[in-house]
């Protein structure tokens, strides 16, 4: 089991700018050692004959085909607008002159 000392935990906490009490340091040292042990066991399971994967199940593109379709003309888009100005939607001003 990888060992991590209380002083090493205190040093890491100092680097991370985390203020830990003596009780917290005593409590965290064994927990961090357990985390290091878990990481070491995973690293030991890695072998060269198993390819690295980003996802365990192969993914396929679920998006539709990118097909160009005709869109609305400016007149069609503005047909139901309450107000227009030079082929644009006209909306009430919401900002004053304080810009």
C-alpha positions in Angstrom: 0.0 0.0 0.0 1.5 3.4 -1.0 2.2 5.4 2.1 1.7 9.1 2.4 2.8 10.8 5.5 1.0 13.4 7.5 3.8 15.9 6.6 3.2 15.2 2.9 -0.5 15.8 3.3 0.3 19.1 5.1 2.7 20.1 2.3 0.0 19.3 -0.4 -2.6 21.3 1.6 -0.2 24.2 1.8 0.4 24.1 -2.0 -3.4 24.1 -2.5 -3.7 26.9 0.0 -6.0 24.7 2.2 -5.9 25.3 5.9 -6.2 21.9 7.7 -6.3 21.2 11.4 -4.1 18.5 13.0 -7.2 16.2 13.2 -7.9 16.7 9.5 -4.3 15.9 8.6 -4.4 12.8 10.6 -7.8 11.8 9.0 -6.8 12.6 5.4 -3.4 10.8 5.3 -4.9 7.3 5.3 -7.6 8.3 2.9 -5.1 9.6 0.4 -3.0 6.5 0.8 -6.2 4.4 -0.1 -6.7 6.6 -3.2 -3.1 6.1 -4.3 -3.6 2.3 -3.8 -6.7 2.3 -5.9 -4.9 4.2 -8.7 -2.0 1.8 -8.5 -4.2 -1.2 -8.9 -5.9 0.3 -12.0 -2.5 1.1 -13.4 -1.4 -2.5 -12.9 -4.4 -3.8 -14.8 -3.4 -1.9 -17.9 -1.7 -4.1 -20.5 -0.3 -3.4 -24.0 -2.6 -5.8 -25.8 -5.8 -3.9 -24.7 -6.3 -0.8 -26.8 -7.1 2.5 -25.1 -10.7 3.6 -25.5 -12.6 6.7 -24.7 -15.9 4.8 -24.6 -16.6 1.1 -24.0 -19.3 0.9 -26.6 -18.7 2.1 -30.2 -20.7 5.2 -31.0 -22.2 6.1 -34.3 -23.4 9.5 -35.5 -27.1 9.8 -34.7 -27.5 13.2 -36.5 -29.5 13.6 -39.6 -27.9 14.1 -43.0 -26.9 17.7 -43.6 -29.2 18.5 -46.6 -29.8 22.0 -47.9 -33.5 22.8 -47.9 -35.1 26.0 -49.1 -35.8 28.5 -46.4 -38.1 31.4 -46.1 -37.7 34.5 -48.2 -37.5 37.8 -46.3 -41.0 38.7 -47.3 -42.3 35.3 -46.0 -40.4 35.7 -42.7 -41.7 39.2 -42.1 -45.3 38.5 -43.3 -46.8 38.1 -39.8 -44.6 40.6 -38.0 -46.4 43.5 -36.3 -43.9 46.0 -37.6 -41.0 45.9 -40.1 -38.3 48.4 -41.2 -36.2 47.8 -44.4 -36.8 44.0 -44.4 -36.1 43.7 -40.6 -38.2 43.1 -37.6 -39.0 46.4 -35.9 -39.0 46.2 -32.1 -39.4 48.8 -29.4 -36.2 50.4 -28.2 -35.2 49.1 -24.7 -32.0 51.0 -24.2 -31.9 54.8 -23.7 -29.3 57.2 -24.9 -26.9 56.4 -22.0 -24.7 54.2 -24.2 
